[in-house]
Amino acid sequence: MKPRGKAVIADVYSKKVLPKQYRESPAIYSACIGGAIQLNENIDIFKNNEFREIRVFDYGSIPEQWIARARVFVDELLDFVEELFV
């Protein structure tokens, strides 16, 4: 990256450490949930790699309808993975 370059990251962060069963679930991981880390962990990663002037913008909570759709998606994905691998 060039000096004074900028990096913009948009990601999902967990409020707490995810239980092992979720971190190791292929379905949950592939739904971009299982790999979620806490915000402070991500900030530390940037700091440890010499990024400066780290700014975090909070765009609020996830709308309730997104959560409902995510539950349906994860249920369907789990069923699909189970059919393929179990």
Secondary structure, DSSP 4 states (H G I P E B T S, - for coil): --TT--------EESSPPPHHHHT-HHHHHTT-TT-EEHHHHHHHHHHTT--S-------PPPHHHHHHHHHHHHHHHHHHHHHH-
